[in-house]
């Protein structure tokens, strides 16, 4: 005897109104426990929702392009055994390649690049004045339906949600509603003589040959918007340095077999995280963020470091928590755990939140230096390029040493050049001799 059971969206880390980008089963299909049913895409990740039970698909409750949230119906299953225990669905997430890094950094906040307007007194970058808020915030006691991400974005832009009309279910305010409201206000300011960024020209490339139009996925769109906003609103400066990692690399290689026995990879990045954690304690201004007014600095008494990682869906930043309290071995194991969790569709949004400082590594790809974009609201990001052997003068002659290029981009409103130089020199000295970190 069969029993019909409705399968709903499980806990997906608090995100809501995610897009259905793939329906992986059809009516009449037989599914097993953990068979992927649908693929969802939020602002930060693509997710596969597995079946919590075995059975036959009786009906589908959604279609391609729908927006759904936790608790919404996916489909109805005819369960083969009414007494079969349901298995909790694995938390969905994206696949991350193990220890693969990129020169770009991804963000945890999703802010539209359109939120740019005149802001008196702000520093000028490339003849563009950044803006901290386009509107004055207004307090309200009205009950407003909006998700946490929309509320956070509204607070950062200084938008009163009372003024925004919602187009979602039960007049829920969506990100698109907020963006349209901001665009409308920017147009009003522009027409009134305010500052406005020039628009990119529309070019008909088909006049020159065959073309193909492929839309960016949601993760890349949101990443691009945040990178654009960070680049325009944060006055970037990049400090370059080198670290002599000859002895550190020899020690790392000597420990590889033992690390492999324990089931993790001992990478240079793990050592770098430990050194950076110590540097953040010595230079606390690098572990801070400007508040919404731009007049106060928020110092963080915790140390969470994000690692920029390239995936087929786009860039993500899994965050290693409390790095200052971890050994290098603990850090390396946590990196392995996060990578494994991601491959098994188990990485939660909370695993990519709360970062204080970001590291972006190109070590496995190449290059001599680059300028990473600060992952706002953080105030600095460290880039690592490929190490190479160089002749270094030791006072008597030139000797071959393995040198690691360092690229530190920072927010010049918070950090000055001398502080950045000391910070990178501290990291260089720590990587050259890890014993300094013990002092």
LINLIN-V648583 format. One record per backbone hydrogen bond with DSSP energy under -0.5 kcal/mol. CO is the residue of the C=O (numbers start at 1). NH is the residue of the N-H. Records with the same first field share a line. If there is no record, write none. Layout:
CO = NH  NH
This chain:
1 = 82
3 = 79
5 = 77
6 = 8
7 = 74  75
9 = 71
12 = 15
15 = 70
18 = 68
19 = 21  41
20 = 65
22 = 24  39
26 = 29
29 = 31  57
31 = 55
32 = 35
35 = 51
37 = 24  25
38 = 49
39 = 21  22
40 = 47
41 = 19
45 = 42
47 = 40
48 = 50
49 = 37  38
51 = 34
52 = 87
54 = 80
55 = 31
56 = 58  78
57 = 28
59 = 76
63 = 66
66 = 20
68 = 18
69 = 72
72 = 9
74 = 61  62
75 = 7
76 = 58  59
77 = 5  79
78 = 56
79 = 3
80 = 82
81 = 84
86 = 88
97 = 100
99 = 101
100 = 310
109 = 111
112 = 115
114 = 116
119 = 122
123 = 130
125 = 128
128 = 125  130
142 = 144
144 = 146
145 = 173
147 = 151
148 = 152
149 = 153
150 = 154
151 = 155
152 = 156
153 = 157
154 = 158  159
157 = 134  135
159 = 161
160 = 163
161 = 164
168 = 171
169 = 172
172 = 167  168  174
173 = 147
174 = 178
175 = 179
176 = 180
177 = 181
178 = 182
179 = 183
180 = 184
181 = 185
182 = 186
183 = 187
184 = 188
185 = 189
186 = 190
187 = 191
188 = 192
189 = 194
190 = 193
201 = 203
203 = 205
204 = 207
205 = 208  209
212 = 214
217 = 221
218 = 222
219 = 223
220 = 224
221 = 225
222 = 226
223 = 227
224 = 228
225 = 229
226 = 230
227 = 231
228 = 232
229 = 233
230 = 234
233 = 235
234 = 236
235 = 412
237 = 410
239 = 408
241 = 406
243 = 245  404
245 = 249
246 = 250
247 = 251
248 = 252
249 = 253
250 = 254
251 = 255
252 = 255
253 = 256
255 = 259
256 = 260
257 = 261
258 = 262
259 = 264
260 = 263
264 = 266
265 = 267
267 = 270  271
268 = 272
269 = 273
270 = 274
271 = 275
272 = 276
273 = 277
274 = 278
275 = 279
276 = 280
277 = 281
278 = 282
279 = 283
283 = 286
284 = 287
287 = 300
289 = 298
291 = 294
296 = 291  298
297 = 299
298 = 289
303 = 323
304 = 356  357
305 = 320
306 = 308  359
307 = 318
308 = 102
309 = 316
310 = 97
311 = 314
314 = 311
316 = 309
318 = 307
319 = 321
320 = 305
322 = 325
323 = 326
327 = 331
328 = 332
329 = 333
330 = 334
331 = 335
332 = 336
333 = 337
334 = 338
335 = 339
336 = 340
337 = 341
338 = 342
339 = 343
340 = 344
341 = 346  347
342 = 345
348 = 351
349 = 352
350 = 353
351 = 319
357 = 306
358 = 382
359 = 308
360 = 384
362 = 365  366
367 = 386
370 = 372
374 = 376
375 = 378
379 = 411
380 = 358
381 = 409
382 = 360
383 = 407
384 = 362
388 = 403
390 = 392  401
392 = 399
397 = 394
399 = 392
401 = 390  403
402 = 245
403 = 388  405
404 = 243
405 = 385
406 = 241
407 = 383  409
408 = 239
409 = 381
410 = 237  412
411 = 414  415
416 = 420
417 = 421
418 = 422
419 = 423
420 = 424
421 = 425
422 = 426
423 = 427
424 = 428
425 = 429
426 = 430
427 = 431
428 = 432
429 = 433
433 = 436
434 = 437
435 = 438
436 = 439
